[in-house]
Each structure stands twice: as C-alpha cells, then as structure tokens.
Amino acid sequence: MERTGTILRGREFEPIEGRVVVDEDGRVEAVEAESVDSTDIIVPAFVNAHTHIGDSIAKEAGGGLSLEELVAPPDGLKHRLLRNADREELVAAMERSLRFMQQSGTAACLDFREGDVSGVRMLADAAAGLEVDALSFARGSVDAMHEGDGFGASGANDDEFGRERTATREADKPFGIHAGEVDASDIDPALDLEPDFLVHVVHPEPAHLERIDDEAVPVVVCPRSNLVTGVGLSPYAELAERTTLALGTDNVMLNSPSMFREMEFLAKLSELPADEILRMATVHGADIADLEYGVIEPGREARLLVLDGDSDNLAGARDPVRAVVRRAGVDDIREVVFGRTST
C-alpha cells in the first residue's frame, strides 16, 4: 500500500513531496521523495494523551458548575450520572465517542478510566471492532491496573497512591497523575511518586518547574478543559522549555474529543510554534504510552491521517504544518490509515 502527497516526515515534520510505502505488516517501509500529482497532506494520526470518555453519557451537562461540582468524586455531577446509568448505556456512549475519534484522525487515547475493573472492561467492550486504541489508565484498584494499560491517579490530595505506584513499576506499566489543576498544593506530592507523566499542571511555582525539568517528567496539558472549568491555563512556554508536552482533550462531558480543535485552540492562545503543537498531538503522546506510531518514518507502525490539501478550507495554504494545526478540521479528512486498513 502507498499514499502520495506532501508528507510531514519525522519528528520535525519536514514536508516532503512523494510517497509513503506501507509493508504487508502495516509498517512504514519507506518515505520516498519524488514528484507526484496528489495535493494530499499526510501526517501522523493523533494520540489524545488524556481523556475521560465515560462522561460520554453527559455531554454538555452541568453548564455553569465549578470543577468540583462537575467532576469531584464521589458526588460531583459526573459521578452521580455515572452511578445512575446502566452498563449498556455507558458502553454505547463510549463507543460513539471512540468512533468519532477514529473518524477524526485519532489513533489512540489515554483514558483515565473510572469504575475499577468493570470500568476497564466496559472501555474494552466499547472499543471492540474499532481501530482506535483505547488505553485504560485505570482508577480504583491495583487489580484494575493489571486489567488495563496503566494507572491514572486522580490527584495526590485525594490519596497517597504509593501502593499503586509500586504495583505499576512491578507490572512495567505507566503511572500518570493529575497535578496542579486547581492549585499548586498537590504538585510536589505527585512528583514524589516519580510518575511517568503529570496531567494539567496549571499552577506550577518556580520550584515545581525546576523539579519537572530535573526529573524529566512529561506533562499532558488540556487547555480547552482548563478554560471551561475556570481553573486557568498552564504556562505552556515555560513547561515546553523544561519538559516534553503532550495534548489531551480531557472530559467528553465538557469538550468534543477533537484534536483539531485542541490544537487550534492552543495555537491561538499560546506562543508555541505549530510544529511543537503537532508533536504534542502525535508523537509525544505516543512516547508516553510507548506506542509505535505518532511519527512517519521507516519501521514505525503506519497510523496515518490523509488530508485533502485541495479542500476549500486548505487550498492555497503556504505552510502545511501551520495549516494542519491552525486550520484543518474533520471535513478535510480524506482517509485515516490504521496499518493495513483505513477508514
């Protein structure tokens, strides 16, 4: 299989006119520069590095509520709605969000999965038959972590999580934790757990930034969610100077799981360059989860997003990376390639 057009190759997204050759195992065999007729733009499929798609039963519920009123366990609106929904309803709603992600160019999501073991199994059922990789960063117990793909802690002010951190190390699975979303009080305790990544980090103080730098802890930022919940915005440039940043859409209750929307939003409210934002939406999330895609280069799994560069929206764009980050949308998608298959 091969696809032709302008290929954003490697981690630097160097635009190459030519073809991507995919072998019979679904891996990139070659990226060949040559003159082609296609105006398509070929980019890595997205990795959404932080989601809560169990909220899919409650899209746009709770307008005007605070973050605590919306999502704080055990009595936030989200948790009350989850308790009152039956399993079939929850699985069906999550499946629809995953299908949207697949159709909109997302190859994988890192879901902080509520519901303990049963929640992990519900996400697996929702993803069955789809191409998108729905990874469960389980919450609730060590057993749930073993059932899933890692552990996703709510925050160091909620519990101490030492047992879970030890268990993830023994299982060789990643440990992520929310930190610094509402204030700075839980950042140091989160870093004391030596996590594989932090989520949010809206309110770091200078000492926290230095620790993040010294300890090389990646951070997943979720700008639309942070804005809508009123907690503020992360110091994106300061964080990017010190560590690897990835991008997530957070609660489906509050935001569509569209990486196009997240990239554009971040690009227009921050000074981060377009190529860095595209890395945040692709290879940096893949690196956190140890996935073999997120970048177009030989040997990598071929998870590709093919955009119509001659669409009414993208025709005439002078810079393909900026166009993908700041302008492109779901309507510009020609095809999403998942190894040897496509949608």
Buried (B, 14 or more C-beta within 10 A) or exposed (E): BEBBBBBBBBBEBBBBBBBBBBBEEBBBBEBBEEEBEBBBBBBBBBBBBBBBBBBBBBBEBBEEBBBEBBBBEEEBBBBEBBEEBEEEEBBBBBBBBBBBBBBBBBBBBBBBBBBBBEBBBBBBBBBEEBBBBBBBBBBBBBEBBBBBBBBBBBBBBEEEBEEBBEBBEEBEBBBBBBBBBBEBEBBBBBBBBEBBBBBBBBBBEEEBBEBBBEEEBBBBBBBBBBBBBEBBEBBBEBBBEBBBBBBBBBBBBBBBBBBBBBBBBBBEEBEBBBBBBBBBBBBBBBBBBEBEBBBBBEEBBBBBBBBBBBBEBBEEBEEBBBBBBBBBBEEBBBBBBBBEEBB
